[in-house]
Amino acid sequence: MPAPLSPPPYAPHDGIAALRQEGWSLPLLAERLGASVRTVSRWAAGYTRPLPVYEKEIATLVAQTGEGT
């Protein structure tokens, strides 16, 4: 039986959660950011954090999405 996963070291990513609430899928977000789906999934779950360049792009997408509602 495989060992259980360790809990994520970080809180789930708020920006990605907000985009997911607005209907963004992980594959679409990954494509838009130029990252793999696995990487974006790990950011979303809190297993890793995005580099600053990705944080900025996520923040931009959140702001643009918020303007459209």
Residue frames relative to the residue before (quaternion, step in Angstrom):
aa qw qx qy qz dx dy dz
M 1.0000 0.0000 0.0000 0.0000 0.00 0.00 0.00
P 0.4283 -0.7179 0.4768 0.2716 3.61 -0.75 0.99
A 0.5602 -0.5968 0.4596 0.3447 3.51 -1.21 0.61
P 0.5161 -0.6359 0.4612 0.3413 3.61 -1.02 0.68
L 0.5661 -0.5891 0.4514 0.3588 3.55 -1.18 0.56
S 0.4953 -0.6180 0.5178 0.3234 3.52 -1.16 0.63
P 0.5485 -0.5860 0.4508 0.3905 3.60 -1.09 0.48
P 0.5854 -0.5850 0.4120 0.3813 3.59 -1.07 0.60
P 0.4652 -0.6966 0.4705 0.2773 3.59 -1.01 0.79
Y 0.7459 0.3268 -0.1886 0.5489 3.60 1.24 -0.39
A 0.5675 -0.5423 0.4748 0.3980 3.55 -1.28 0.24
P 0.6073 -0.5255 0.4183 0.4243 3.61 -1.13 0.42
H 0.5438 -0.6518 0.4331 0.3030 3.55 -1.09 0.79
D 0.4171 -0.7472 0.4673 0.2221 3.59 -0.56 1.19
G 0.6560 0.5270 -0.3168 0.4376 3.58 0.94 -0.84
I 0.6676 0.4754 -0.2979 0.4894 3.56 0.94 -0.87
A 0.6206 0.5354 -0.3423 0.4594 3.60 1.01 -0.75
A 0.6511 0.5129 -0.3144 0.4628 3.59 0.97 -0.85
L 0.6619 0.4950 -0.3064 0.4722 3.58 0.96 -0.82
R 0.6281 0.5245 -0.3339 0.4679 3.60 1.02 -0.77
Q 0.6305 0.5305 -0.3272 0.4626 3.60 1.04 -0.76
E 0.6851 0.4657 -0.2682 0.4918 3.58 1.15 -0.64
G 0.6671 -0.5490 0.2870 0.4138 3.59 1.27 0.17
W 0.4597 0.6665 -0.4656 0.3574 3.59 1.24 0.10
S 0.2904 -0.7271 0.5934 0.1867 3.59 -0.93 0.89
L 0.6227 -0.5335 0.4025 0.4070 3.58 -1.20 0.38
P 0.6594 0.4941 -0.3463 0.4485 3.67 0.86 -0.74
L 0.6504 0.5065 -0.3219 0.4656 3.60 0.98 -0.76
L 0.6546 0.5049 -0.3039 0.4735 3.56 0.96 -0.87
A 0.6420 0.5238 -0.3189 0.4602 3.58 0.97 -0.86
E 0.6505 0.5092 -0.3143 0.4678 3.57 0.95 -0.88
R 0.6681 0.5126 -0.2964 0.4506 3.59 0.90 -0.93
L 0.7249 0.4278 -0.2350 0.4860 3.58 1.04 -0.80
G 0.4092 -0.7086 0.4774 0.3200 3.59 1.19 -0.41
A 0.5517 0.5640 -0.4028 0.4640 3.57 1.12 0.72
S 0.5746 -0.5758 0.4360 0.3850 3.58 -1.23 0.24
V 0.6185 -0.5348 0.4191 0.3946 3.56 -1.24 0.47
R 0.6271 0.5424 -0.3389 0.4447 3.59 0.99 -0.80
T 0.6557 0.5113 -0.3131 0.4588 3.59 0.92 -0.88
V 0.6726 0.4840 -0.3002 0.4724 3.59 0.86 -0.93
S 0.6190 0.5424 -0.3320 0.4608 3.57 1.06 -0.74
R 0.6634 0.4937 -0.3008 0.4750 3.59 0.98 -0.82
W 0.6099 0.5204 -0.3476 0.4861 3.60 1.07 -0.66
A 0.6684 0.5283 -0.2989 0.4298 3.55 0.85 -1.03
A 0.7268 0.4429 -0.2334 0.4702 3.56 0.96 -0.89
G 0.5178 -0.6604 0.4087 0.3587 3.59 1.21 -0.34
Y 0.4423 0.6942 -0.4669 0.3232 3.59 1.20 0.31
T 0.7684 0.0359 -0.0348 0.6381 3.58 1.21 -0.54
R 0.3626 -0.7044 0.5601 0.2423 3.58 -1.29 0.23
P 0.5139 -0.6340 0.4698 0.3365 3.60 -1.06 0.62
L 0.5416 -0.5686 0.5022 0.3621 3.52 -1.26 0.48
P 0.6878 -0.5063 0.3175 0.4120 3.62 -1.15 0.49
V 0.6240 0.5403 -0.3548 0.4391 3.61 0.97 -0.73
Y 0.6741 0.4642 -0.2913 0.4953 3.61 1.03 -0.74
E 0.5977 0.5574 -0.3593 0.4505 3.59 1.04 -0.74
K 0.6536 0.5129 -0.3101 0.4622 3.57 0.96 -0.88
E 0.6748 0.4893 -0.2980 0.4651 3.59 0.89 -0.88
I 0.6249 0.5213 -0.3356 0.4746 3.60 1.02 -0.76
A 0.6509 0.5126 -0.3107 0.4660 3.59 0.94 -0.90
T 0.6315 0.5245 -0.3258 0.4690 3.60 1.01 -0.79
L 0.6667 0.4994 -0.3026 0.4632 3.59 0.91 -0.89
V 0.6292 0.5269 -0.3289 0.4672 3.58 1.02 -0.82
A 0.6688 0.4977 -0.3002 0.4636 3.58 0.91 -0.91
Q 0.6641 0.4945 -0.3052 0.4704 3.60 0.94 -0.84
T 0.6520 0.5091 -0.3117 0.4675 3.57 0.98 -0.83
G 0.6510 0.5205 -0.3090 0.4581 3.58 1.00 -0.81
E 0.6355 0.5341 -0.3292 0.4500 3.59 1.08 -0.67
G 0.6788 0.5171 -0.2878 0.4348 3.56 1.13 -0.65
T 0.6463 0.5312 -0.3290 0.4380 3.60 1.22 -0.24
